[in-house]
Amino acid sequence: MANVATNRAGDRTLVAAVAILSYATIIGFTDNYVRVIAADAGLWQFHATRSVMALAILAALALPLGLRLKPHRWRPVIARSLIHGCAMLIYFGCLAFLPVAEVAAGLFTAPIFVLLISRFAFGHPVGPFRIAAVAIGFLGVIFVLGPAAGERVGAATVLPVAAGALYALGNIATREWCAGESAETLLAGFFAILGLFGLIGMALLALWPVAVPAGAEGFVLRGWAPFTGPFLFWTFVQAAGSLLGVGLMIHAYQIADAGRVAIFEYVILPASALWSYLIWGEIISLRAGLGMALIFLAGLIIVLRRR
């Protein structure tokens, strides 16, 4: 009986690994095309349009799949959605002018911030291994996003890490505030908030227009722009890819040990770098590669010590 249970656990872990690999492959591909979206439209229009598409897909699937989209408690879901929504605003804003792998590295500092927030906000004990993991992860961030010699610290350094901090806070909110909510409810709340952010951003830029640089450089400052074929196509790919990818990730966490799945999730870093190379011919530097390896090591230590 023990052997049967072990085999079943191993099978579930293998299925979870395949699901996470699929998730990383999808997200790494779709996020590489944000720069194409950024050339035609703005961050705010992108989020508003993507949210409409994603919510329409969710609504169409809700009845045949028996999905529950209405929250049991509105306030925790709204609060969690606001936090994660702010993280994704920063993340997608950075994708317009930074390689996907580097922005993803900033986002994957989240386990480090989860550890720090848990310690200083909730008083959870932190041992020497986890303190070492924070130091290693911080060094990795410096290698990936830190300025080169002679350069100043700028938005390219700070913003991806800020997205990671907010993403960590949203993950804590998921566990502490929204334990009884379904995955599709949290997903619907997430896209609804991002859509609202998009509408607010377009309204503010319509009331107080600013000078907008051409192309991807104007992504954050651009308000509404006429729809183009590439924008609609790649935004729909983003919406469908996000739903499918996140669904695979959630399924992986449902069927296998969370500690093992969290380790697999770091495959999104090399997956994003591989897609950047295949699509755009971008090659990450040795320094950035070393930094990603250190961030992965930090996350690995944190996950293993949690188990």
C-alpha positions in Angstrom: 0.0 0.0 0.0 2.8 2.4 0.8 4.4 1.7 -2.6 1.1 2.4 -4.3 0.7 5.7 -2.4 4.3 6.7 -3.3 3.8 5.9 -7.0 0.6 7.9 -7.0 2.3 10.9 -5.4 5.1 10.6 -8.0 2.7 10.5 -10.8 0.9 13.6 -9.6 4.2 15.4 -9.2 5.1 14.4 -12.8 1.8 15.7 -14.1 2.2 18.9 -12.0 5.7 19.4 -13.5 4.3 19.1 -17.1 1.5 21.5 -16.2 4.0 24.1 -14.8 6.3 23.6 -17.9 3.3 24.3 -20.1 2.3 27.3 -18.1 5.9 28.7 -18.3 6.0 28.1 -22.0 2.7 29.8 -22.7 3.4 32.9 -20.5 7.0 33.2 -21.7 5.7 33.3 -25.3 2.8 35.7 -24.8 4.7 38.1 -22.6 7.4 38.5 -25.3 4.8 40.1 -27.6 3.8 42.9 -25.2 6.4 45.0 -27.0 4.3 44.5 -30.2 1.2 45.6 -28.4 3.1 48.6 -26.9 4.0 49.8 -30.4 0.3 50.4 -31.3 -1.5 51.1 -28.0 -1.1 52.0 -24.4 -0.8 50.1 -21.1 -4.2 51.3 -20.0 -6.0 50.4 -23.2 -4.2 47.0 -23.2 -5.4 46.1 -19.7 -9.0 47.3 -20.4 -9.3 45.4 -23.6 -7.5 42.2 -22.3 -9.8 42.2 -19.2 -13.0 42.4 -21.4 -11.7 39.5 -23.5 -10.6 37.4 -20.4 -13.9 38.0 -18.5 -15.9 37.1 -21.6 -14.0 33.8 -21.9 -14.5 33.1 -18.2 -18.3 33.9 -18.5 -18.6 31.6 -21.5 -16.9 28.7 -19.6 -18.7 29.3 -16.3 -21.9 27.5 -17.0 -20.6 24.4 -18.9 -17.7 23.9 -16.4 -19.8 24.8 -13.3 -17.4 27.7 -12.3 -18.3 30.0 -9.4 -17.3 33.6 -10.2 -19.1 35.3 -7.3 -17.0 35.8 -4.2 -18.1 34.5 -0.8 -16.7 37.7 0.7 -16.3 40.7 -1.5 -13.8 42.9 0.5 -10.9 40.4 0.8 -11.2 39.5 -2.9 -11.3 43.2 -3.9 -8.3 44.0 -1.7 -6.3 41.0 -3.0 -7.2 41.9 -6.6 -6.1 45.5 -6.0 -2.7 44.4 -4.8 -2.1 41.9 -7.5 -3.4 44.3 -10.1 -0.9 47.0 -9.1 1.9 44.3 -9.4 0.8 43.5 -12.9 0.5 47.1 -14.0 4.2 47.5 -13.1 5.2 44.2 -14.6 3.5 44.8 -18.0 4.7 48.4 -18.1 8.3 47.1 -17.7 7.9 44.6 -20.5 7.7 47.4 -23.0 11.3 48.4 -22.5 13.0 45.4 -20.7 13.6 41.8 -21.7 11.0 39.4 -20.4 13.5 37.3 -18.5 14.8 40.3 -16.6 11.3 41.5 -15.6 10.3 38.0 -14.7 13.5 37.8 -12.5 12.2 40.9 -10.6 8.8 39.3 -10.2 10.3 36.1 -8.9 11.8 37.9 -5.9 8.3 37.4 -4.5 9.3 34.5 -2.2 12.0 36.7 -0.6 9.4 39.4 0.1 6.9 36.8 1.4 9.6 35.8 3.9 10.3 39.4 4.9 6.6 40.3 5.2 5.8 37.2 7.2 8.7 38.0 9.6 8.1 41.7 10.2 4.3 41.9 9.7 3.2 38.6 11.2 6.2 37.8 13.5 6.9 34.4 12.0 10.4 33.1 12.9 13.1 33.2 10.3 16.2 30.9 10.6 19.7 31.3 9.3 19.0 29.4 6.1 16.2 31.7 5.1 18.3 34.8 6.0 21.0 33.4 3.7 18.4 32.9 1.0 17.4 36.6 1.3 21.0 37.6 0.9 21.5 35.3 -2.1 18.3 36.5 -3.8 19.2 40.2 -3.2 22.6 39.5 -4.8 20.9 37.9 -7.8 18.6 40.9 -8.3 21.7 43.1 -8.4 23.3 40.9 -11.0 20.1 40.8 -13.2 18.7 44.3 -12.8 21.5 46.3 -11.2 23.0 49.2 -13.2 26.3 48.6 -15.0 29.5 50.4 -13.9 29.1 54.1 -14.1 25.3 54.1 -14.3 22.8 55.2 -11.8 20.0 53.2 -10.2 16.9 53.9 -12.2 13.4 52.6 -12.9 14.7 49.5 -14.7 16.3 48.5 -11.4 13.5 49.4 -9.0 10.2 48.7 -10.8 10.5 44.9 -11.5 11.5 44.4 -7.8 8.6 46.6 -6.7 6.3 44.3 -8.8 7.8 41.3 -7.0 7.1 42.9 -3.6 3.5 43.6 -4.5 3.0 40.2 -5.9 4.3 38.7 -2.7 1.9 40.8 -0.7 -0.9 39.6 -3.0 0.2 36.0 -2.4 0.0 36.5 1.3 -3.4 38.0 0.9 -4.5 35.0 -1.1 -3.6 32.7 1.8 -4.6 34.9 4.8 -7.8 36.6 3.4 -9.2 34.5 0.6 -8.7 30.9 1.7 -12.4 29.9 1.0 -12.6 31.4 -2.5 -12.3 29.4 -5.7 -9.5 30.0 -8.1 -11.8 31.2 -10.8 -13.3 33.8 -8.4 -9.9 35.2 -7.7 -9.0 35.2 -11.4 -12.2 37.1 -12.3 -11.5 39.6 -9.6 -8.0 40.1 -10.8 -9.0 40.8 -14.4 -11.9 43.0 -13.3 -9.6 45.2 -11.3 -7.0 45.4 -14.1 -9.8 46.4 -16.5 -11.0 49.1 -14.1 -7.4 50.4 -13.8 -7.3 50.5 -17.6 -10.5 52.6 -17.9 -9.3 55.0 -15.1 -5.9 55.4 -16.8 -7.5 56.2 -20.2 -9.9 58.6 -18.6 -7.2 60.5 -16.8 -5.0 60.7 -19.9 -8.0 62.0 -21.9 -8.7 64.7 -19.4 -5.0 65.6 -18.9 -3.2 64.6 -22.1 0.6 64.5 -22.2 3.2 64.3 -24.8 3.6 60.6 -25.9 6.8 59.3 -27.4 6.4 57.1 -30.5 6.3 53.4 -30.4 6.9 51.2 -27.3 8.5 54.1 -25.4 5.0 55.8 -25.1 3.3 52.6 -23.8 2.7 53.9 -20.2 1.8 57.5 -21.3 -0.5 56.6 -24.3 -4.3 56.8 -23.7 -6.9 55.5 -26.1 -5.7 54.7 -29.7 -7.5 53.3 -32.7 -7.6 49.5 -32.6 -5.2 47.8 -35.0 -5.2 44.2 -36.1 -1.9 43.3 -34.4 -3.1 44.9 -31.1 -6.4 43.0 -31.1 -4.8 39.7 -32.1 -1.9 39.7 -29.5 -4.2 41.1 -26.8 -6.6 38.2 -27.3 -3.6 35.8 -27.3 -2.6 37.4 -24.0 -6.1 37.0 -22.5 -6.5 33.4 -23.6 -2.9 32.5 -22.7 -3.2 34.0 -19.3 -6.3 32.1 -18.5 -4.9 28.8 -19.8 -1.5 29.3 -18.2 -2.8 30.3 -14.8 -5.4 27.5 -15.0 -2.5 25.0 -15.5 -0.6 26.5 -12.6 -3.6 26.3 -10.3 -4.2 22.7 -11.3 -0.5 21.9 -10.5 -0.9 23.3 -7.0 -4.1 21.3 -6.5 -2.7 17.9 -7.3 0.9 18.0 -6.0 2.9 19.2 -3.0 3.1 23.0 -3.1 6.8 22.9 -2.1 7.7 20.9 -5.2 5.4 22.9 -7.5 6.9 26.2 -6.3 10.4 24.9 -7.4 9.1 23.9 -10.8 7.6 27.4 -11.3 11.0 28.9 -11.6 11.3 27.3 -15.1 9.6 30.5 -16.4 12.9 32.3 -16.2 14.8 30.1 -18.7 11.6 29.7 -20.7 11.2 33.5 -21.1 14.9 33.8 -22.0 14.5 31.1 -24.6 11.5 32.7 -26.3 13.3 36.1 -26.3 16.2 34.4 -28.2 13.9 32.5 -30.6 11.6 35.5 -31.4 13.9 38.5 -31.1 17.4 37.1 -31.1 18.1 38.5 -27.6 20.8 36.7 -25.6 21.0 37.3 -21.8 24.4 38.3 -20.5 26.5 36.0 -18.3 25.9 38.4 -15.4 22.1 38.2 -15.9 22.2 34.4 -16.2 24.2 34.2 -12.9 21.7 36.5 -11.2 18.8 34.3 -12.3 20.6 31.3 -11.0 21.0 33.0 -7.6 17.3 34.0 -7.5 16.4 30.4 -8.3 18.7 29.2 -5.5 17.2 31.6 -3.0 13.7 30.5 -3.9 14.7 26.9 -3.7 16.2 27.4 -0.2 13.0 29.2 1.0 10.7 26.5 -0.4 12.7 23.6 1.0 12.9 25.2 4.5 9.2 25.9 4.4 8.6 22.2 3.8 
